[in-house]
Amino acid sequence: MEALKSESMSRVAVDYVEGILQPKPTCDTWDQIWSFQARPDDLLISTYPKAGTTWTQEIVDLIQNGGDVNQSQRAPTHERFPFIEWIIPSLGSGLEQANAMASPRMLKTHLPFHLLPPSFLEENCKMIYVARNPKDNMVSYYHFHRMNRNLPAPGTWEEYFESFLAGKVCWGSWYDHVKGWWQAKDQHRILYLFYEDMKEVHQRQKQATGHCCQVPEATVTSAFSVSSVPPLGAFIRWAGAGHLDLTLDILLHGACPTHSRSLCFEHLTNMTQLTC
């Protein structure tokens, strides 16, 4: 525990953008992020943090590559899907990566809808949003805070629980985030999916995703089948391909014991009756 406390000293500073807590590097470059120029053939993946982002990215990449697993392993996820508002010294600026990428681009964001760069709407871009139930989302995000130096230290579980409910975490309130994108989905080209439905691989989820990406249903079925492992499995395969060194100065290894997720979920279940 003392080791974790000492690690927190090297964590990123945070500030606010339009009332939404963000890492300081994002705040410092907000003008450039807001003026980001989307292209008509961009495909944007958006989620609240820890709501199945990487999993969705891998499904979409497999779909776009006709289910070719080898092609989807051509580069780390952050290079295939630039994270437009994120800056990490060892990984670079997602904004710069996106600007340098040839079309058609696949991009990622955690921004709430009202902070989405307006060019995405002006260019009528396709967007996929994934929502996850707040209990699991909160637990996952808590542990991600514990192990990620590029987020503020979460404090104790009890402290983080109150911060999450108040929306005083990076990217703001879970409720406002999922509600904002939900309210926008019928006015813009937004495919709104649910993490829990994706886990069950509902037929309607596959059909909707295939329609959004404009590919045959057989390709989508293959992509969902190949990527049906949990996101952690995808990360392990990615790390095994030789990219783990990129995370060594970001993640606090050992911060999350293997049993802590189930204990924390049990604790949360006893404390609240939150539902979607």
C-alpha positions in Angstrom: 0.0 0.0 0.0 2.8 2.4 0.8 4.3 1.7 -2.6 1.0 2.7 -4.3 0.9 5.9 -2.2 4.3 6.9 -3.4 3.4 6.1 -7.0 0.5 8.6 -6.7 3.0 11.4 -6.4 4.0 11.0 -10.1 0.4 11.0 -11.4 -1.0 13.4 -14.0 -2.5 16.7 -12.9 -6.2 17.4 -13.7 -8.3 20.4 -14.4 -11.7 21.2 -15.9 -13.0 21.7 -19.4 -16.5 23.2 -19.4 -17.1 21.6 -16.0 -15.8 18.2 -17.0 -12.7 16.9 -15.2 -9.8 16.1 -17.6 -6.1 15.3 -17.5 -4.1 18.5 -17.6 -2.5 17.7 -21.0 -6.0 17.6 -22.5 -7.0 20.9 -20.9 -3.8 22.5 -22.2 -4.6 21.5 -25.8 -8.4 21.9 -25.7 -8.6 24.6 -28.3 -6.9 22.3 -30.8 -9.1 19.4 -29.8 -12.3 21.4 -30.2 -11.2 22.6 -33.6 -10.2 19.1 -34.8 -11.3 18.6 -38.4 -13.2 15.4 -38.9 -13.6 13.9 -42.4 -16.8 12.5 -43.9 -15.6 8.9 -43.9 -14.4 8.9 -40.3 -15.8 6.3 -38.0 -15.7 7.3 -34.3 -16.0 4.9 -31.4 -17.2 6.6 -28.2 -17.8 5.3 -24.7 -17.6 6.3 -21.1 -14.2 5.0 -19.9 -14.1 1.3 -19.2 -17.3 0.6 -21.0 -16.0 -1.9 -23.6 -14.0 0.6 -25.7 -11.1 -1.7 -26.7 -13.4 -4.6 -27.3 -15.6 -2.6 -29.6 -12.5 -1.2 -31.4 -11.2 -4.7 -32.1 -14.7 -5.9 -33.3 -14.9 -2.9 -35.7 -11.3 -3.4 -36.9 -12.0 -7.1 -37.7 -15.2 -6.1 -39.5 -13.4 -3.5 -41.6 -10.7 -6.1 -42.4 -13.1 -8.8 -43.4 -12.4 -10.8 -40.3 -8.7 -11.1 -41.0 -7.1 -11.5 -37.5 -3.5 -11.1 -38.8 -4.5 -7.7 -40.4 -6.0 -6.6 -37.1 -2.8 -7.3 -35.3 -0.8 -5.0 -37.6 -0.3 -2.4 -34.9 -1.3 -1.5 -31.3 -4.9 -0.4 -30.7 -3.9 3.2 -30.0 -2.2 3.4 -33.4 -5.2 2.0 -35.3 -7.7 4.1 -33.4 -6.1 7.5 -32.4 -7.6 8.7 -29.1 -8.3 12.3 -30.1 -8.2 14.0 -26.7 -5.4 11.9 -25.1 -1.8 12.8 -24.7 0.8 10.5 -23.1 4.5 11.3 -23.6 5.5 7.7 -24.3 2.6 7.2 -26.8 2.3 10.7 -28.3 -0.8 12.8 -29.0 -3.9 11.2 -30.3 -4.8 14.4 -32.1 -1.5 14.4 -34.0 -1.8 10.8 -34.9 -5.3 11.3 -36.2 -4.3 14.3 -38.3 -1.4 12.3 -39.8 -3.6 9.3 -40.6 -4.8 8.6 -44.1 -8.6 8.1 -44.7 -10.7 6.3 -43.9 -9.9 6.8 -40.3 -11.2 4.9 -37.2 -11.0 7.2 -34.1 -11.7 7.0 -30.4 -13.1 9.4 -27.8 -14.5 9.4 -24.3 -15.8 12.9 -24.6 -19.4 13.6 -23.5 -21.6 14.5 -26.5 -21.7 18.2 -25.7 -17.8 18.4 -25.8 -17.5 16.5 -29.1 -15.7 18.5 -31.7 -18.4 20.0 -33.9 -16.8 18.9 -37.2 -18.0 15.3 -36.5 -21.6 16.5 -36.8 -20.9 19.0 -39.6 -19.3 16.2 -41.6 -22.2 13.8 -40.7 -19.7 11.1 -39.5 -20.7 7.7 -38.4 -20.3 7.1 -34.7 -20.7 4.0 -32.5 -21.5 4.6 -28.8 -21.3 1.8 -26.2 -23.0 2.1 -22.8 -22.3 -0.2 -19.8 -24.3 -0.6 -16.7 -23.0 1.7 -13.9 -22.1 -1.0 -11.3 -19.6 -2.8 -13.5 -18.5 0.4 -15.1 -17.7 2.0 -11.8 -15.8 -1.0 -10.5 -13.7 -1.3 -13.6 -13.0 2.4 -13.7 -11.9 2.4 -10.1 -9.3 -0.3 -10.7 -8.2 1.4 -13.9 -7.5 4.6 -11.8 -5.5 2.6 -9.3 -3.2 1.1 -12.0 -3.0 4.1 -14.5 -0.5 6.9 -13.7 -2.2 9.1 -16.3 -5.3 9.4 -14.2 -5.5 10.9 -10.7 -5.2 8.5 -7.7 -8.8 7.4 -6.8 -8.3 7.3 -3.0 -10.2 4.6 -1.1 -13.1 2.7 -2.6 -15.5 4.7 -0.4 -14.0 8.0 -1.6 -14.1 6.9 -5.2 -17.6 5.7 -4.9 -18.8 9.2 -3.8 -16.6 10.9 -6.5 -18.1 8.7 -9.2 -21.7 9.3 -8.1 -21.0 13.1 -8.1 -19.4 13.0 -11.5 -16.1 14.2 -10.1 -14.0 11.8 -12.1 -12.3 12.2 -15.5 -14.8 12.5 -18.3 -17.5 13.5 -15.8 -20.8 11.9 -14.8 -21.6 8.4 -16.1 -25.3 9.3 -16.1 -24.9 12.6 -18.0 -22.5 10.8 -20.5 -24.8 8.0 -21.5 -27.9 10.2 -21.4 -26.2 12.9 -23.6 -25.3 10.4 -26.3 -28.7 8.7 -26.0 -30.5 11.9 -26.6 -28.4 12.6 -29.7 -28.7 9.2 -31.3 -31.8 10.0 -33.3 -30.6 13.3 -34.6 -27.2 12.1 -35.9 -25.5 9.0 -37.4 -25.0 7.3 -34.0 -25.3 3.5 -33.5 -26.0 3.1 -29.8 -25.0 -0.3 -28.4 -25.1 -1.8 -24.9 -22.1 -3.7 -23.5 -24.3 -6.4 -22.0 -26.0 -7.1 -25.3 -22.7 -7.4 -27.0 -21.6 -10.0 -24.5 -24.7 -12.0 -25.4 -24.0 -11.4 -29.1 -27.6 -10.5 -29.9 -28.5 -10.8 -33.5 -29.8 -7.3 -33.7 -26.4 -6.0 -32.4 -24.6 -7.8 -35.2 -27.0 -6.6 -37.8 -26.8 -3.0 -36.7 -23.0 -3.0 -36.5 -22.8 -4.6 -40.0 -25.2 -2.0 -41.4 -23.2 0.8 -39.9 -19.9 -0.5 -41.3 -21.6 -1.5 -44.6 -20.3 -5.1 -44.7 -22.0 -8.5 -45.2 -23.6 -10.1 -42.1 -21.3 -13.1 -42.5 -18.2 -10.8 -42.0 -19.8 -9.3 -38.8 -20.6 -12.8 -37.4 -17.0 -13.9 -38.0 -15.7 -10.7 -36.3 -18.0 -11.1 -33.2 -16.9 -14.8 -33.0 -13.2 -14.1 -33.1 -13.4 -11.2 -30.7 -15.8 -12.9 -28.2 -13.2 -13.1 -25.5 -13.1 -10.4 -22.7 -11.2 -7.2 -23.4 -8.4 -8.4 -21.1 -7.8 -11.3 -23.3 -7.4 -9.0 -26.3 -4.9 -6.9 -24.3 -2.9 -10.0 -23.4 -2.7 -11.0 -27.0 -1.7 -7.5 -28.0 1.0 -7.4 -25.2 2.3 -10.8 -26.3 2.9 -9.4 -29.8 5.6 -7.2 -28.4 3.8 -4.0 -27.4 3.8 -4.4 -23.7 6.9 -2.2 -23.3 4.7 0.8 -24.2 2.7 0.4 -21.0 5.5 0.0 -18.5 5.7 3.7 -17.6 1.9 4.0 -17.5 0.5 1.1 -15.5 1.2 0.4 -11.8 1.6 -3.4 -12.0 0.3 -5.3 -9.0 -2.2 -2.5 -8.1 -5.2 -4.7 -8.8 -5.2 -8.2 -7.1 -7.1 -10.7 -9.1 -9.7 -11.1 -6.4 -10.4 -7.4 -5.9 -13.0 -7.0 -8.7 -15.4 -9.5 -7.2 -15.0 -8.2 -3.7 -15.5 -4.6 -4.8 -18.6 -5.5 -6.9 -20.1 -7.3 -3.9 -19.4 -4.2 -1.8 -21.0 -2.0 -4.3 -24.1 -4.2 -4.7 -24.7 -4.0 -1.0 -24.3 -0.2 -1.0 -26.5 0.9 -3.9 -29.4 -0.1 -6.1 -28.1 1.7 -9.2 -29.7 0.5 -12.4 -29.5 1.5 -16.0 
